[in-house]
Amino acid sequence: IADEIMALGDPLIQRCSEETGLPEVRLTGERGRTVGQLRLFAQFVREGSWVDARIDGAEPDRKPVPRPDVRSMMKPLGPVGIFGASNFPLAFSVAGGDTTSALAAGCTVVVKAHPAHPGTCELVGTAILNAVRRTGMPEGTFSMVHGPSVDVGLAIVRHPLITAIGFTGSFKGGKAIFDEANRRKVPVPVYAEMGSTNPVFVLPRALTLHGEAISMGLAASVTQGVGQFCTNPGIVLLEHSADATAFKAGLANTIEQTPAGIMLTGAIRNNFQKGVEKLLASGVSISSRGQAGSDGMVASACLLEASARSFLEDHTLEEEVFGPSTLVVTADNRAELTDAAQKLSGHLTATIHGTEEDLTEYRDLIGLLEQKVGRLVINGYPTGVEVCHSMVHGGPYPSTTDSRSTSVGTAAIFRFVRPVCYQNFPDSLLPDELKEGNPLKIWRLVNGNRKID
C-alpha cells in the first residue's frame, strides 16, 4: 500500500491541496508520515510477537489435578468499519492509522470516505485496491463507500457483519456512532477519538526563566495548521504573578501578529466562530486576535482569558473549540491551580512546563494528570504525534470512547483483535504461532518464560 500511494505521485498532493486548502508542503510531509506508518506496521506484523502467543504445556502427572495443554493468541475480530478525519486527509483518512492497524490485525476494512476530500479518498482507495491485487489478497479485503449523508455511515455501523468501528472526528459524531453501535442486536466496540483541549500548565519558575520562549512556542502550537489538530493546546493554566502577566502579554502580542488562515471547510470555520462566541457568552474575555481575513473560509487566531474560579464553576470553558484559539486560565494560587487540574475531564494530552525544581515541587500534579490523559509532555508542546511503538494517542472519556486504546502507534492493532484459547489441540491443527516447533520464530510466553526457541 505504501508503494502504491507513492506511485500516485504529485497528482495526489495536488488534488488533496485543492480539496482541503492545505499547502502542498504540509501534505507532502503527511504523505511521508502515512507511508512510514504503513511500513512500520508491515515490519511489526512480520516480527510477530504482537499476537501474544502463550503456551502452558500439559502436566499429566500434576497433583491433585493434571494440567491440560493450553495455548492462546490474538486473532482478528473480523470486518471493521473506519471513519476518516477531515483534518488529516492522508494520515487519518482512507489509509490512515485505523485502516492500517485493522488490516495489520488481519481484519477486512470498510471505509466511509470523508466528504470534505472525496477525490483524495478515491485516489488512495484505488492505491489500496491495487496493493490488494498485487499481493494476492482476497476480494473484499478493502472496500470504500462515499456519501455526505449520515445514513451512509450508519449503514456501516448497523451492518451485522461489522465487528468494530474506528472513528476520528468530533465528539458529536463519535458519540452518535458509539450510541448506535450499542443499540445493535449484537453491540460492537467503537474506538472513537473525539478531540481534546489538551491543557498546558506553566509552572512559576519556568515562567520566570523561560516565559518568553514558552509563549512563542505555545503560540506556534496553537496556530499550527490553523489550529486544526486534535492535539491543539486549547487551555493554558498558570498562577497569578508579575511573570504570568508578562507571559500573557507576550503571548497576546504574538497572536496579534499571526496571519489569518484557511480552514478545511466552511462548516468547520463556522463551528470555530460559534465556539469562540459560546465562550464569550460564558463571560470569557478576548485578550487578542490575529490578523483578519476576508474570505468565508478564513479564520483569525484568538487568545481568550478567564479566571480559575470561572473555569471551576463553568464546565463549558473546558469544551474543545476546534481552530486557532486557546484559553488562558489564571489561578490565584497553587491550590486553585490543583483544583482546576482535578476538575479536568478526559483529554488526549497534558503538558507541563517547569524547571527541575518546579517538577519536584509539583509532583502531585503529574500524578493527578496521569488519571486524566493518555500522553504527558514535559517542556514541549502537544502538537506533533510521533508514530512509534510506544505512542499513546487516546485518553479517558470524552476524548475517546475507550481509554485503554490508542489510535496512533503499533499498539493500535490491539483494538481489532481478541484472544482465542486452544486446549489439548494436536500440533497439526494449531496456528503456526502456537505450534511446538515455533516455525515463525517469534517471541512467545512458554510456561511463564519469554523465549523465541
Salt bridges, closest charged atoms under 4 A:
ASP3 OD1 - ARG39 NH2 2.71
GLU4 OE2 - ARG134 NH1 2.95
GLU19 OE2 - ARG15 NE 3.27
GLU30 OE1 - ARG26 NH2 3.00
ASP52 OD2 - ARG54 NE 2.98
GLU59 OE2 - ARG67 NH2 3.40
ASP69 OD1 - ARG71 NE 2.81
ASP98 OD1 - ARG415 NH1 2.84
GLU122 OE1 - HIS146 NE2 2.76
ASP179 OD1 - LYS175 NZ 2.99
GLU180 OE2 - ARG158 NE 2.76
GLU180 OE1 - ARG183 NH2 2.88
GLU193 OE1 - HIS393 NE2 3.25
GLU305 OE2 - LYS248 NZ 2.75
GLU318 OE1 - LYS343 NZ 3.60
GLU318 OE2 - HIS347 NE2 2.60
GLU319 OE1 - LYS278 NZ 2.93
GLU319 OE2 - HIS315 ND1 3.90
GLU357 OE2 - ARG205 NH2 3.34
ASP358 OD1 - ARG205 NH1 3.14
GLU361 OE1 - ARG205 NH1 2.83
GLU361 OE2 - ARG334 NH1 3.60
ASP364 OD1 - ARG334 NH2 3.05
ASP402 OD2 - ARG404 NH2 2.89
ASP432 OD1 - LYS435 NZ 3.12
GLU436 OE1 - ARG71 NH2 2.54
ASP453 OD1 - LYS451 NZ 3.82
